[in-house]
Amino acid sequence: MRIAILADIHGNIPAFEAALTHCRAQTPDLIILAGDVVNAGPDSRDCWQLAKTLNCPIIRGNHERYVARYGTPLAPPEWSTERFGPVRWSYQQMSQSERSELEALPLSWSSAEVPDIYFCHSSARNDADLIAPYTPVSELDAMFPQIEAQLVIRGHNHAPAVHLWGERKIVTSGSVGLTLDGIPTAQYVLITNRNGGWVVEHQSVPYDVDAAVQRFVDSGYLAEAGPMARLFHREVATASFQVVPFMRMYERWLAECDITLADAVSRFLGCP
């Protein structure tokens, strides 16, 4: 049996299409989308529409939660600020029924056909846990309580990885639409059952990065989604961390002086 796991598409339709073309050529028995189909990139609705045509399991990631709950009583007050302009853009792209579809997605997926595998976006306890090479076993135990599967497949970290967890393994798929390891490709993972065990093969698929970057301009996203859109634009173009290091610097700058979000983004990006 062969399973393809695609995660962290993030509204990048050229990357999603390229990954699917490559994936289908591997003739998987099952495709699973492990969360964050939407948001960050400009084409959330197109990616969601394409995802639904696959008729495959789709897991809810933290960005589905952002878009589904934006503008509702479940949204924290800070979501109404300029910093969440990209979420507002994605929210406005999608209909109420589509946002309801996002909210209804499960946080994990498992099947009697593959009882030794647990699929999720981040962890079993929430949709936002990060796993680093140095994450201690005690913390992994807390992330996956009562999970007895020998293999956990997840996304969220945006870089392919295999993490040993005692006698078990945690596999991070890499990101289809927002790679952050310096290699601007569409990444996903294939797992194949051979001789009673699962062989893990990370995939890195070239795609038209220039077209993806241009979509930020042509869609109106870069002009309308606020300063944070510029950081996502840079992340797609360079496959490098921008948003997280920016937020750390921004908090430091705010403690030192009064600076607008737009000016802080320009300062971070080295713009005059």
C-alpha positions as CSV (number, residue, x, y, z in Angstrom):
1,M,0.0,0.0,0.0
2,R,1.2,3.5,-0.8
3,I,-0.1,6.7,0.8
4,A,0.8,10.3,-0.2
5,I,0.5,13.0,2.5
6,L,0.3,16.6,1.4
7,A,0.3,19.4,4.0
8,D,0.7,23.2,4.4
9,I,-0.4,24.2,0.9
10,H,-1.2,27.7,2.2
11,G,-3.1,29.1,-0.7
12,N,-0.3,28.4,-3.2
13,I,-2.2,27.0,-6.2
14,P,0.8,26.6,-8.6
15,A,2.7,24.5,-5.9
16,F,-0.5,22.5,-5.1
17,E,-1.1,21.6,-8.8
18,A,2.6,20.6,-9.3
19,A,2.6,18.4,-6.2
20,L,-0.6,16.7,-7.3
21,T,0.7,16.0,-10.8
22,H,3.8,14.4,-9.3
23,C,1.9,12.6,-6.6
24,R,-0.5,11.0,-9.1
25,A,2.4,9.7,-11.1
26,Q,3.4,7.7,-8.1
27,T,0.0,5.9,-8.2
28,P,-0.8,6.1,-4.4
29,D,-3.6,4.1,-3.1
30,L,-4.6,7.1,-0.9
31,I,-4.0,10.8,-0.7
32,I,-4.3,12.6,2.6
33,L,-4.3,16.4,3.1
34,A,-2.8,17.0,6.5
35,G,-4.0,20.6,7.1
36,D,-3.3,24.2,6.2
37,V,-4.8,24.1,2.7
38,V,-5.7,27.8,3.0
39,N,-4.2,31.1,4.1
40,A,-0.8,32.8,3.9
41,G,-0.9,32.7,0.0
42,P,-3.4,34.5,-2.2
43,D,-5.5,31.6,-3.6
44,S,-7.1,30.0,-0.6
45,R,-10.5,29.4,-2.3
46,D,-8.9,27.8,-5.4
47,C,-6.8,25.5,-3.3
48,W,-9.9,24.5,-1.2
49,Q,-12.0,23.9,-4.3
50,L,-9.2,21.7,-5.8
51,A,-8.7,19.9,-2.5
52,K,-12.4,18.9,-2.4
53,T,-12.2,17.3,-5.9
54,L,-9.8,14.8,-4.5
55,N,-12.5,13.1,-2.4
56,C,-9.8,12.3,0.2
57,P,-9.4,12.7,3.9
58,I,-8.6,16.3,4.8
59,I,-7.4,17.3,8.3
60,R,-8.0,20.7,9.8
61,G,-4.9,22.8,10.4
62,N,-4.5,25.9,12.4
63,H,-5.0,28.1,9.3
64,E,-8.3,26.5,8.6
65,R,-9.3,27.4,12.1
66,Y,-8.1,31.0,11.6
67,V,-10.2,31.4,8.4
68,A,-13.3,29.5,9.7
69,R,-13.4,31.5,13.0
70,Y,-12.4,35.0,11.8
71,G,-15.1,37.5,12.5
72,T,-17.0,35.2,14.9
73,P,-17.2,35.2,18.7
74,L,-14.6,32.5,18.7
75,A,-12.0,34.9,17.3
76,P,-9.6,36.5,19.8
77,P,-9.7,40.3,19.8
78,E,-6.2,40.6,18.2
79,W,-7.5,38.9,15.0
80,S,-9.2,42.2,14.1
81,T,-5.9,44.0,14.0
82,E,-3.8,44.8,10.9
83,R,-1.5,41.9,11.7
84,F,-4.2,39.5,10.6
85,G,-4.8,41.1,7.2
86,P,-3.9,37.8,5.4
87,V,-6.5,35.9,7.4
88,R,-9.1,38.6,6.6
89,W,-8.2,38.2,2.9
90,S,-8.7,34.5,3.0
91,Y,-11.9,34.8,5.0
92,Q,-13.4,37.2,2.4
93,Q,-12.4,34.9,-0.4
94,M,-14.5,32.1,0.9
95,S,-18.3,31.8,1.3
96,Q,-19.9,31.0,4.6
97,S,-20.6,27.5,3.6
98,E,-17.0,27.0,2.7
99,R,-15.8,28.4,6.0
100,S,-18.3,26.0,7.7
101,E,-16.6,23.2,5.8
102,L,-13.2,24.2,7.2
103,E,-14.6,24.3,10.7
104,A,-16.1,20.8,10.4
105,L,-12.8,19.2,9.3
106,P,-11.4,16.6,11.8
107,L,-8.3,17.3,13.8
108,S,-6.9,13.8,13.0
109,W,-7.5,10.8,10.8
110,S,-7.0,7.1,11.2
111,S,-8.3,4.0,9.5
112,A,-8.7,0.3,10.3
113,E,-6.9,-0.3,7.0
114,V,-3.7,1.2,8.4
115,P,-4.1,0.8,12.2
116,D,-0.4,1.4,12.8
117,I,-0.5,5.0,11.5
118,Y,-1.9,8.2,13.1
119,F,-2.4,11.3,10.8
120,C,-2.7,14.8,12.2
121,H,-1.7,18.4,11.3
122,S,0.4,19.1,14.4
123,S,-0.2,16.8,17.3
124,A,-3.1,14.9,19.0
125,R,-3.7,17.7,21.6
126,N,-3.9,20.8,19.3
127,D,-3.2,22.2,15.8
128,A,-0.2,24.3,16.8
129,D,2.5,22.2,18.4
130,L,5.9,22.4,16.9
131,I,8.3,19.5,17.0
132,A,12.1,20.2,16.9
133,P,15.0,17.8,16.8
134,Y,15.6,18.6,20.5
135,T,11.9,18.2,21.6
136,P,12.2,15.8,24.6
137,V,10.4,12.5,24.7
138,S,8.3,13.7,27.7
139,E,6.9,16.5,25.6
140,L,6.2,14.1,22.7
141,D,4.3,11.9,25.2
142,A,2.2,14.9,26.2
143,M,1.5,15.8,22.5
144,F,0.3,12.3,21.7
145,P,-1.4,10.9,24.8
146,Q,-2.9,7.4,24.4
147,I,-1.7,7.2,20.8
148,E,-0.4,3.7,20.2
149,A,0.3,3.9,16.5
150,Q,3.9,3.0,15.5
151,L,4.0,5.9,13.0
152,V,2.7,9.4,13.3
153,I,2.4,11.5,10.1
154,R,2.0,15.3,10.5
155,G,2.7,18.6,8.8
156,H,2.9,22.1,10.4
157,N,6.7,22.4,10.7
158,H,7.2,23.2,7.0
159,A,10.4,21.2,6.7
160,P,10.7,17.4,6.1
161,A,11.8,15.4,9.1
162,V,11.8,12.1,10.8
163,H,11.8,12.2,14.6
164,L,12.4,9.1,16.7
165,W,10.0,8.6,19.6
166,G,11.2,5.6,21.5
167,E,10.5,2.6,19.2
168,R,8.1,4.8,17.1
169,K,8.6,7.5,14.5
170,I,7.1,10.9,13.9
171,V,7.3,12.0,10.2
172,T,6.8,15.6,9.2
173,S,5.8,15.9,5.6
174,G,7.3,19.2,4.6
175,S,5.2,22.0,3.0
176,V,3.6,22.0,-0.4
177,G,3.2,25.7,-0.7
178,L,5.4,27.4,1.8
179,T,8.7,25.6,2.2
180,L,11.0,27.2,4.7
181,D,14.2,25.2,4.3
182,G,15.7,27.4,1.6
183,I,14.6,25.1,-1.3
184,P,11.6,26.6,-3.1
185,T,9.9,23.4,-4.2
186,A,6.6,21.7,-3.4
187,Q,7.3,19.1,-0.8
188,Y,5.2,16.1,0.4
189,V,5.8,12.6,1.7
190,L,5.1,9.1,0.3
191,I,4.9,6.1,2.6
192,T,4.9,2.6,1.2
193,N,4.3,-0.6,3.0
194,R,7.1,-3.0,2.1
195,N,7.8,-6.3,3.8
196,G,5.5,-5.4,6.7
197,G,7.1,-2.0,7.4
198,W,6.6,1.5,6.2
199,V,9.2,3.1,3.9
200,V,9.2,6.9,4.1
201,E,10.2,8.9,1.0
202,H,10.2,12.7,1.1
203,Q,9.4,14.3,-2.2
204,S,10.6,17.7,-3.5
205,V,8.9,18.8,-6.7
206,P,10.0,21.9,-8.8
207,Y,7.1,24.3,-9.6
208,D,6.7,27.7,-11.1
209,V,7.7,29.8,-8.2
210,D,7.7,33.0,-10.3
211,A,4.0,32.3,-11.1
212,A,3.2,31.8,-7.5
213,V,5.0,35.1,-6.6
214,Q,3.2,36.9,-9.3
215,R,-0.2,35.7,-8.0
216,F,0.4,37.9,-4.9
217,V,0.4,40.9,-7.2
218,D,-2.2,39.9,-9.8
219,S,-4.8,38.8,-7.2
220,G,-4.6,42.1,-5.3
221,Y,-3.5,40.2,-2.2
222,L,-0.2,42.1,-1.8
223,A,-1.9,45.5,-2.0
224,E,-5.0,44.7,0.1
225,A,-3.9,42.2,2.8
226,G,-1.7,44.5,4.7
227,P,2.0,44.6,5.7
228,M,2.1,40.9,6.7
229,A,1.4,39.9,3.2
230,R,4.8,41.2,2.2
231,L,6.4,38.7,4.5
232,F,4.5,35.7,3.1
233,H,5.4,37.0,-0.4
234,R,9.1,36.9,0.6
235,E,8.7,33.4,2.2
236,V,7.3,32.0,-1.0
237,A,10.0,33.6,-3.2
238,T,12.9,32.6,-1.0
239,A,11.6,29.5,0.9
240,S,13.0,31.1,4.1
241,F,11.6,32.1,7.5
242,Q,10.3,35.6,7.5
243,V,7.1,35.8,9.6
244,V,8.3,34.2,12.8
245,P,11.7,36.1,13.0
246,F,9.9,39.3,12.1
247,M,7.4,38.9,15.0
248,R,10.3,38.4,17.4
249,M,12.0,41.6,16.1
250,Y,8.7,43.5,16.1
251,E,8.1,42.8,19.7
252,R,11.6,44.0,20.6
253,W,11.2,47.2,18.5
254,L,7.8,47.9,20.1
255,A,9.4,47.7,23.5
256,E,12.0,50.3,22.4
257,C,9.9,52.8,20.4
258,D,6.6,53.5,18.8
259,I,6.7,51.9,15.4
260,T,3.8,51.0,13.0
261,L,3.5,47.5,11.6
262,A,4.1,48.7,8.1
263,D,7.3,50.6,9.1
264,A,8.5,47.5,11.0
265,V,8.0,45.2,8.0
266,S,9.9,47.7,5.8
267,R,12.6,47.9,8.3
268,F,12.8,44.1,8.6
269,L,12.9,43.6,4.9
270,G,15.6,46.2,4.5
271,C,13.4,48.6,2.5
272,P,14.0,52.4,2.6
